[in-house]
Amino acid sequence: MKQRKLGAVLLSGIIITTLGLSACSGDSATSAGQSGAAGAGAEIPAPDVACDIPAGNLDGSAIDTSTVEGEITFQTQGLQADFGDFFKAKIKEFEDANPGVKINWTDQGGGGEFDQTITAQVTNCKMADVVNVPSSTILALSKANLLMDYDVKAPGIGDKFVPSIWDSTALGANDHHTALPWYYGPYITTYNKAVFKNAGLDENKPPATMEEMFDQAAEVAASGKGDFGIYGSPEWYMVAQLHGMGVNLLNKDRTAFDFASNPVAISYVTRFAELYKSGAVPKDSLTGEPDPGKAYANGNLAFGTPNASFLKSVKANNKGVYDNTGVGPFPTNKDVKPVFEGQYIAVSVTTKNAPLAMEFAEWITNAENELAWTRDGGAIIFPAATEALDKLAANPPAIADDPVFKAAYEQAAAAAKEAEAYPDVFYLTGGVQAALVENVNKAIRGEVEPEKALMTAQEQMNKLLKELNG
C-alpha cells in the first residue's frame, strides 16, 4: 500500500481541508493517480480514495442498467423528518418494480455539520452510493472526481432537464456532468402592501430592479411611520441580488474573485449602508435570522422573503400580514436569468453496484417522480425536469388555491422555466462566504467604507481559494 499526499479539496462549511487520503493499488481496481479509459473524447480521471474502484466506473463504456440487483444506500439531506412517508413510499415503489433489490435510505441533516459529515464519509470511502447534496457540496465532490461521469456512463440522461439548467451544471472534469438537478425554490419578491400604502408607494407595483427596491425601501423609512424598508442580512440573498444587478464575483476562468472594483457592487453596498444609517434596515437583521420571513411577519417590514416556502410560516404567524402580501418577480436587470440554486442527485464513483445506483438515480429524477415530489411532497419547490415543470405549472398543488400562494406559485413557475445555474454561487461557502458577509456587514454598519470592505473581502476570499486549490 502506498500512502500519498493528495490534492486539496474544497468541501465548504468550516473547512479549509486538504484531504490527505491513502490509496491502495490492486489488480481489480483503478488505482489513484491513474485515469480511466477514454469516453466521449476525454478521459475520466480517477480520484484519490482509500478503497478500490471498480474499473467499469472509470472506463469509457456506459453503465448497463438493463438488469439490476443487490442493494445500495441512498442519502438525502434533511428530508427524513418531514417527508419520510413520501420517500418510503417511493422507495417501496422502486423495490416492487425491481424484485430482489433493496434501497437503504439514510438522511443527513442540512445544518452546519453536513459538509463535515460528507468529508468524513469521503475520507473513509463510505459515502452513500446515491447522494442528495446542495450546490456547494456538489462542486467540491466534482472537483475531487468523486462522482460518476454521467456524460460517459449514462449518455443522454440530461435530455429530460430544462436545457438552461442542464447546460449550466457541467461541474466535472472535461466539463462533464456529475450531478442530476433535482429541485429548488426560484426566488421571487414578496412585500407588505400595507407598508407600501403607508409610505405613499403604489401597493400594486413591486420593484423590477434592485435600484427600485432600494428606492422604495428609502421611501418607507422617510415616511416616518415606524416601518422598515429592507432586511439587512447579506448571508442568504446578497449573492443572488448582486447577480440580479449583473455582478460576477469570479473572473471569467473562475480562478479568482474579482468584484471589489466593480462600481455596481460598490453601489450595492453603499446603498445598503445608506439605508442602514437612515433607519430603513432593522439593526438586528445583521446578526439575527438570515431570512427575513420572521421579521416580515411582525408587520412593519416592507420586503419579505424571496423564497415562497417561507410564506407558510408568515401565514401561520400573522394572517393579516400574509393577506396583505404582494408578489412580484425577483429584481433583476434586463437579460439576467433567474438563478437555479438547488439540490442535486449524484452517484459515488466508488460504488460497488453501479447499475443499481445509476438506475435509481435516474428513476428518482425522472419527470414522473420529480413531479410527484414537487407537487405532492408537501413543500413549495419546483422540478428541474422539463416535462415535470410543464405539468406542475398546468396542474399546481392544492396549496396554490390560496390567493397569495397562487400568485407566488405562478411567479416562481415563470422564473423556473428560464433558470440557469450561477456558478459563482458554488464557490460561496464556508470561510469564503463568511469573509464576504463579515466585511459587507462592517460596511453596512458604517465601520468601514464600502470600497475598502469589498477589497478586504476579495483579498481574504482569494487567499482561501488559493489554499483550497492547493
C-alpha positions as CSV (number, residue, x, y, z in Angstrom):
1,M,0.0,0.0,0.0
2,K,1.3,3.4,-0.9
3,Q,0.5,6.5,1.1
4,R,0.1,9.6,-0.9
5,K,-0.4,13.2,-0.1
6,L,-3.2,14.2,-2.3
7,G,-4.7,17.3,-3.8
8,A,-6.7,19.8,-1.9
9,V,-10.4,19.5,-2.0
10,L,-12.9,22.3,-1.3
11,L,-15.8,21.0,0.7
12,S,-17.4,24.1,2.1
13,G,-18.6,24.6,5.6
14,I,-15.9,25.5,8.1
15,I,-13.4,23.5,6.3
16,I,-10.2,24.5,4.7
17,T,-9.3,21.0,4.3
18,T,-6.7,19.1,2.4
19,L,-7.8,15.5,2.2
20,G,-4.7,13.5,2.8
21,L,-6.0,10.2,1.8
22,S,-4.4,6.8,1.4
23,A,-4.8,4.8,-1.8
24,C,-4.5,1.1,-2.4
25,S,-3.3,-0.4,-5.5
26,G,-4.9,-3.7,-6.6
27,D,-5.5,-5.9,-9.6
28,S,-9.2,-5.3,-9.7
29,A,-9.1,-1.6,-9.2
30,T,-8.1,1.5,-10.9
31,S,-5.5,3.0,-8.7
32,A,-5.4,6.6,-7.6
33,G,-3.5,8.9,-9.8
34,Q,-4.3,7.0,-13.0
35,S,-7.1,7.8,-15.4
36,G,-9.8,5.6,-16.7
37,A,-10.3,4.8,-20.3
38,A,-11.4,7.5,-22.8
39,G,-15.1,8.2,-23.0
40,A,-16.9,10.9,-25.1
41,G,-13.5,12.0,-26.3
42,A,-12.0,12.5,-22.9
43,E,-10.6,10.5,-20.0
44,I,-12.3,10.0,-16.7
45,P,-9.8,11.0,-14.0
46,A,-9.6,8.6,-11.1
47,P,-10.0,10.1,-7.6
48,D,-7.6,9.6,-4.7
49,V,-9.5,7.4,-2.3
50,A,-8.8,4.8,0.3
51,C,-10.6,2.0,-1.5
52,D,-10.6,0.1,-4.8
53,I,-12.8,1.5,-7.5
54,P,-14.4,-0.9,-10.0
55,A,-12.7,-0.4,-13.3
56,G,-16.1,-0.2,-15.0
57,N,-16.9,3.0,-13.1
58,L,-14.0,4.8,-14.9
59,D,-13.7,3.2,-18.3
60,G,-15.2,4.7,-21.5
61,S,-18.3,2.5,-21.6
62,A,-21.9,3.3,-20.5
63,I,-23.3,1.5,-17.4
64,D,-25.7,-1.2,-18.4
65,T,-28.8,-0.8,-16.2
66,S,-31.0,-3.3,-18.0
67,T,-30.6,-5.7,-15.1
68,V,-30.3,-4.5,-11.5
69,E,-29.9,-6.5,-8.3
70,G,-28.4,-6.3,-4.8
71,E,-28.6,-3.2,-2.6
72,I,-27.4,0.4,-2.3
73,T,-27.6,3.3,0.1
74,F,-29.4,6.4,-0.8
75,Q,-28.7,9.5,1.4
76,T,-30.8,12.6,1.4
77,Q,-30.2,15.9,3.0
78,G,-32.6,16.9,5.8
79,L,-35.7,15.3,4.3
80,Q,-36.4,12.3,6.6
81,A,-38.1,14.1,9.4
82,D,-40.8,15.9,7.4
83,F,-41.1,13.9,4.2
84,G,-40.5,10.3,5.4
85,D,-43.8,8.9,4.2
86,F,-43.3,10.2,0.7
87,F,-39.8,8.8,0.3
88,K,-40.6,5.5,2.0
89,A,-43.5,5.0,-0.5
90,K,-41.3,5.9,-3.4
91,I,-38.5,3.5,-2.4
92,K,-41.1,0.7,-2.0
93,E,-42.4,1.5,-5.4
94,F,-38.9,1.1,-6.9
95,E,-38.2,-2.1,-5.0
96,D,-41.6,-3.6,-6.1
97,A,-40.8,-2.8,-9.7
98,N,-37.3,-4.4,-9.3
99,P,-37.8,-7.6,-7.3
100,G,-34.8,-8.5,-5.2
101,V,-33.2,-5.1,-4.9
102,K,-33.0,-3.1,-1.7
103,I,-32.6,0.7,-1.2
104,N,-31.3,1.6,2.3
105,W,-32.4,5.1,2.9
106,T,-30.3,7.4,5.2
107,D,-30.6,11.1,5.9
108,Q,-28.1,13.7,7.0
109,G,-29.4,16.9,8.4
110,G,-28.7,20.0,6.4
111,G,-27.2,22.1,9.1
112,G,-23.6,23.2,9.7
113,E,-22.4,19.7,10.2
114,F,-23.4,18.5,6.8
115,D,-20.2,19.2,5.0
116,Q,-18.1,17.8,7.9
117,T,-20.1,14.6,7.7
118,I,-19.7,14.3,3.9
119,T,-16.0,15.0,4.4
120,A,-15.7,12.2,6.8
121,Q,-17.6,9.8,4.5
122,V,-15.4,10.7,1.6
123,T,-12.2,10.3,3.7
124,N,-13.3,6.9,4.8
125,C,-14.6,5.9,1.4
126,K,-18.1,5.4,2.9
127,M,-20.1,7.9,1.0
128,A,-23.6,6.6,0.1
129,D,-23.9,5.1,-3.4
130,V,-26.5,7.8,-4.3
131,V,-26.3,11.1,-2.6
132,N,-28.5,14.2,-2.5
133,V,-26.4,17.3,-1.9
134,P,-26.6,21.1,-2.5
135,S,-24.7,23.2,-5.0
136,S,-21.6,23.9,-2.9
137,T,-21.1,20.3,-2.0
138,I,-21.7,19.0,-5.5
139,L,-18.9,21.3,-6.8
140,A,-16.5,20.1,-4.2
141,L,-17.2,16.4,-4.9
142,S,-17.0,17.0,-8.6
143,K,-13.7,18.8,-8.3
144,A,-12.3,15.8,-6.4
145,N,-13.5,13.4,-9.1
146,L,-15.6,11.6,-6.6
147,L,-18.8,11.4,-8.7
148,M,-19.8,9.3,-11.6
149,D,-19.4,10.9,-15.0
150,Y,-22.9,11.0,-16.4
151,D,-21.9,12.1,-19.9
152,V,-19.8,8.9,-20.3
153,K,-21.7,6.5,-18.1
154,A,-25.3,7.5,-19.0
155,P,-25.1,9.5,-22.2
156,G,-28.4,11.3,-23.0
157,I,-29.6,11.3,-19.4
158,G,-29.6,15.1,-19.3
159,D,-32.2,15.4,-22.2
160,K,-35.0,15.4,-19.7
161,F,-33.9,18.6,-17.9
162,V,-34.7,22.3,-18.6
163,P,-31.9,23.0,-21.1
164,S,-30.6,26.2,-19.5
165,I,-30.3,24.3,-16.1
166,W,-28.6,21.2,-17.6
167,D,-26.2,23.2,-19.8
168,S,-25.1,25.3,-16.8
169,T,-24.4,22.5,-14.4
170,A,-21.5,20.7,-16.0
171,L,-19.2,20.7,-13.0
172,G,-16.9,17.7,-13.5
173,A,-13.6,17.1,-15.3
174,N,-13.6,17.9,-19.0
175,D,-16.8,19.9,-18.4
176,H,-18.8,16.8,-18.0
177,H,-21.9,16.4,-15.9
178,T,-21.5,14.7,-12.5
179,A,-24.9,15.5,-10.9
180,L,-28.6,15.5,-11.8
181,P,-30.5,18.6,-11.0
182,W,-33.4,17.7,-8.7
183,Y,-35.4,20.5,-7.2
184,Y,-35.2,24.1,-6.0
185,G,-37.2,27.2,-5.0
186,P,-37.0,30.0,-7.5
187,Y,-36.6,33.5,-6.0
188,I,-39.4,36.0,-6.1
189,T,-40.3,39.3,-4.4
190,T,-42.8,39.4,-1.5
191,Y,-43.8,42.7,0.0
192,N,-46.3,44.2,2.5
193,K,-48.9,46.2,0.7
194,A,-50.0,48.0,3.8
195,V,-46.5,49.2,4.5
196,F,-46.2,50.3,0.9
197,K,-49.5,52.2,1.2
198,N,-48.5,53.9,4.4
199,A,-45.4,55.2,2.7
200,G,-47.3,56.6,-0.3
201,L,-46.0,53.8,-2.6
202,D,-48.0,52.1,-5.3
203,E,-49.1,48.9,-3.5
204,N,-49.5,47.2,-6.8
205,K,-46.0,47.9,-8.1
206,P,-43.2,45.7,-6.8
207,P,-39.7,46.7,-7.7
208,A,-38.4,45.5,-11.0
209,T,-34.7,46.0,-10.2
210,M,-32.6,46.3,-7.1
211,E,-32.2,50.0,-7.6
212,E,-36.0,50.3,-7.4
213,M,-36.1,48.1,-4.3
214,F,-33.5,50.4,-2.6
215,D,-35.5,53.5,-3.6
216,Q,-38.8,52.0,-2.2
217,A,-37.0,51.0,1.0
218,A,-35.7,54.5,1.4
219,E,-39.2,56.0,1.0
220,V,-40.6,53.6,3.6
221,A,-38.1,54.9,6.1
222,A,-38.5,58.5,5.1
223,S,-42.3,58.3,5.6
224,G,-41.7,58.3,9.3
225,K,-44.4,55.7,10.0
226,G,-42.0,53.5,12.0
227,D,-41.7,50.8,9.3
228,F,-38.5,49.3,8.0
229,G,-37.8,49.0,4.3
230,I,-35.5,46.1,3.8
231,Y,-33.8,43.3,5.8
232,G,-30.1,43.8,6.1
233,S,-28.6,40.3,6.4
234,P,-26.4,39.6,3.4
235,E,-25.9,35.9,4.3
236,W,-28.5,34.2,2.2
237,Y,-29.6,36.5,-0.6
238,M,-26.8,39.0,-1.3
239,V,-25.1,37.0,-4.0
240,A,-28.5,36.5,-5.8
241,Q,-29.1,40.2,-5.5
242,L,-25.7,41.1,-6.9
243,H,-26.3,38.6,-9.7
244,G,-29.6,40.3,-10.5
245,M,-27.6,43.5,-10.9
246,G,-25.2,41.8,-13.3
247,V,-22.3,41.4,-10.9
248,N,-20.0,38.4,-11.3
249,L,-17.9,37.6,-8.3
250,L,-15.3,35.5,-10.1
251,N,-13.2,36.3,-13.1
252,K,-14.0,34.7,-16.4
253,D,-12.0,31.5,-15.9
254,R,-13.1,31.3,-12.3
255,T,-9.6,31.2,-10.9
256,A,-10.0,34.2,-8.6
257,F,-12.6,36.5,-7.1
258,D,-12.7,39.8,-8.9
259,F,-15.6,42.1,-7.8
260,A,-14.1,44.6,-5.4
261,S,-13.7,47.3,-8.1
262,N,-17.0,46.7,-9.8
263,P,-18.9,50.0,-9.5
264,V,-22.2,48.1,-9.3
265,A,-21.0,46.0,-6.4
266,I,-19.7,49.2,-4.6
267,S,-23.1,50.9,-5.3
268,Y,-24.9,47.9,-3.8
269,V,-23.0,48.0,-0.5
270,T,-23.2,51.8,-0.4
271,R,-27.0,51.8,-0.8
272,F,-27.3,49.3,2.0
273,A,-25.1,51.4,4.3
274,E,-27.2,54.5,3.5
275,L,-30.4,52.6,4.2
276,Y,-29.0,51.3,7.5
277,K,-28.0,54.8,8.5
278,S,-31.4,56.2,7.7
279,G,-33.2,53.6,9.7
280,A,-34.6,51.7,6.8
281,V,-32.8,48.4,7.8
282,P,-33.6,46.7,11.2
283,K,-30.3,46.8,13.1
284,D,-30.7,43.3,14.4
285,S,-31.1,41.9,10.9
286,L,-27.3,41.9,10.6
287,T,-27.0,39.5,13.5
288,G,-30.3,37.6,13.6
289,E,-32.1,35.2,11.3
290,P,-30.6,35.1,7.8
291,D,-34.1,35.0,6.2
292,P,-36.4,38.0,6.7
293,G,-39.5,35.8,7.0
294,K,-39.8,36.1,10.8
295,A,-39.2,39.8,10.9
296,Y,-41.6,40.3,8.0
297,A,-44.3,38.5,9.9
298,N,-44.1,41.3,12.6
299,G,-45.9,43.5,10.1
300,N,-43.5,46.5,9.8
301,L,-41.0,45.4,7.2
302,A,-41.7,46.3,3.5
303,F,-39.9,43.4,1.8
304,G,-40.2,39.8,2.9
305,T,-38.6,36.5,2.0
306,P,-37.8,35.8,-1.7
307,N,-38.4,32.1,-1.0
308,A,-42.1,31.2,-1.4
309,S,-41.7,28.3,1.0
310,F,-41.3,30.8,3.9
311,L,-44.7,32.2,3.3
312,K,-46.1,29.2,5.1
313,S,-44.6,30.5,8.3
314,V,-45.8,34.0,7.6
315,K,-49.3,32.7,7.2
316,A,-49.1,30.7,10.4
317,N,-47.7,33.5,12.5
318,N,-49.6,36.6,11.2
319,K,-52.5,36.0,8.9
320,G,-53.1,39.8,8.5
321,V,-49.6,40.3,7.1
322,Y,-50.0,37.3,4.9
323,D,-53.2,38.5,3.4
324,N,-51.6,41.9,2.7
325,T,-48.7,40.3,0.9
326,G,-48.0,41.3,-2.7
327,V,-45.8,39.2,-5.1
328,G,-43.6,40.1,-8.0
329,P,-40.5,38.8,-9.8
330,F,-37.1,38.8,-8.2
331,P,-35.5,42.1,-9.0
332,T,-33.1,41.6,-11.9
333,N,-31.6,43.7,-14.7
334,K,-32.6,43.0,-18.3
335,D,-31.1,39.9,-19.8
336,V,-30.2,38.4,-16.3
337,K,-31.7,35.0,-16.0
338,P,-33.3,33.6,-12.8
339,V,-30.9,31.6,-10.6
340,F,-31.1,27.8,-10.2
341,E,-29.6,27.2,-6.8
342,G,-30.9,23.8,-5.8
343,Q,-30.5,20.2,-4.8
344,Y,-28.8,17.5,-6.9
345,I,-28.7,13.7,-7.1
346,A,-25.3,12.1,-7.8
347,V,-23.7,8.7,-7.8
348,S,-20.5,7.9,-6.0
349,V,-17.7,6.8,-8.3
350,T,-16.7,4.3,-5.7
351,T,-20.0,2.5,-5.7
352,K,-19.7,-1.3,-5.9
353,N,-23.2,-1.6,-7.5
354,A,-23.1,1.0,-10.3
355,P,-26.0,-0.5,-12.3
356,L,-28.4,-0.2,-9.4
357,A,-27.1,3.2,-8.2
358,M,-27.3,4.7,-11.7
359,E,-30.8,3.2,-12.3
360,F,-32.2,4.5,-9.0
361,A,-30.6,8.0,-9.5
362,E,-32.2,8.2,-13.0
363,W,-35.5,6.9,-11.7
364,I,-35.8,9.3,-8.7
365,T,-35.1,12.3,-11.0
366,N,-37.4,11.2,-13.9
367,A,-40.2,13.5,-14.9
368,E,-42.9,11.4,-13.1
369,N,-41.0,11.4,-9.8
370,E,-39.8,15.0,-9.9
371,L,-43.5,16.0,-10.5
372,A,-44.7,13.8,-7.6
373,W,-42.1,15.2,-5.3
374,T,-42.7,18.9,-6.1
375,R,-46.5,18.7,-6.3
376,D,-47.4,16.2,-3.7
377,G,-44.4,16.2,-1.4
378,G,-45.6,19.0,0.8
379,A,-43.0,21.7,0.1
380,I,-43.2,24.6,-2.3
381,I,-40.5,23.6,-4.7
382,F,-40.0,23.2,-8.4
383,P,-38.5,20.4,-10.5
384,A,-35.6,20.6,-13.0
385,A,-37.1,18.1,-15.4
386,T,-38.9,19.9,-18.3
387,E,-41.9,17.7,-18.5
388,A,-42.4,17.8,-14.8
389,L,-42.2,21.6,-14.7
390,D,-44.8,21.9,-17.5
391,K,-47.2,19.5,-15.8
392,L,-46.7,21.2,-12.4
393,A,-47.5,24.6,-13.9
394,A,-50.6,23.3,-15.6
395,N,-51.8,21.4,-12.5
396,P,-50.3,23.0,-9.4
397,P,-50.7,21.6,-5.9
398,A,-53.7,22.3,-3.7
399,I,-51.9,25.0,-1.7
400,A,-51.8,27.2,-4.8
401,D,-55.6,27.8,-4.5
402,D,-54.8,30.3,-1.7
403,P,-54.6,33.8,-3.4
404,V,-51.2,34.7,-2.0
405,F,-49.7,31.3,-2.6
406,K,-51.3,31.2,-6.1
407,A,-49.6,34.5,-7.0
408,A,-46.3,33.4,-5.5
409,Y,-46.5,30.0,-7.2
410,E,-47.2,31.4,-10.6
411,Q,-44.3,33.9,-10.3
412,A,-41.9,31.1,-9.2
413,A,-43.1,28.9,-12.0
414,A,-42.4,31.6,-14.6
415,A,-38.9,32.0,-13.2
416,A,-38.2,28.2,-13.2
417,K,-38.7,27.9,-16.9
418,E,-35.8,30.3,-17.6
419,A,-33.4,29.5,-14.7
420,E,-29.8,28.6,-15.0
421,A,-27.1,27.9,-12.5
422,Y,-25.0,30.8,-11.4
423,P,-21.6,29.1,-11.0
424,D,-20.2,31.8,-8.6
425,V,-22.7,30.6,-6.0
426,F,-20.9,27.2,-5.9
427,Y,-17.8,28.9,-4.6
428,L,-19.6,31.0,-1.9
429,T,-19.5,28.6,1.1
430,G,-17.8,28.2,4.4
431,G,-15.0,30.5,5.2
432,V,-15.2,32.1,1.7
433,Q,-18.8,33.1,2.3
434,A,-18.1,34.3,5.8
435,A,-15.3,36.6,4.6
436,L,-17.7,38.3,2.2
437,V,-20.6,38.6,4.7
438,E,-18.5,39.8,7.6
439,N,-16.8,42.6,5.6
440,V,-20.0,43.7,3.9
441,N,-21.7,43.8,7.3
442,K,-19.0,46.1,8.6
443,A,-19.6,48.5,5.6
444,I,-23.4,48.4,6.2
445,R,-22.9,49.4,9.8
446,G,-20.6,52.2,8.7
447,E,-17.5,50.9,10.3
448,V,-15.5,50.9,7.0
449,E,-16.0,52.4,3.6
450,P,-17.7,50.0,1.0
451,E,-14.7,50.1,-1.3
452,K,-12.4,49.1,1.5
453,A,-14.8,46.4,2.7
454,L,-15.1,44.8,-0.7
455,M,-11.4,44.8,-1.3
456,T,-10.7,43.3,2.1
457,A,-13.3,40.6,1.4
458,Q,-11.9,39.9,-2.0
459,E,-8.3,39.5,-0.7
460,Q,-9.4,37.2,2.1
461,M,-11.6,35.1,-0.3
462,N,-8.8,34.8,-2.8
463,K,-6.4,33.7,-0.1
464,L,-8.8,31.0,1.0
465,L,-9.4,30.0,-2.6
466,K,-5.7,29.6,-3.2
467,E,-5.3,27.5,-0.1
468,L,-8.3,25.3,-1.1
469,N,-7.0,24.7,-4.6
470,G,-3.6,23.8,-3.2
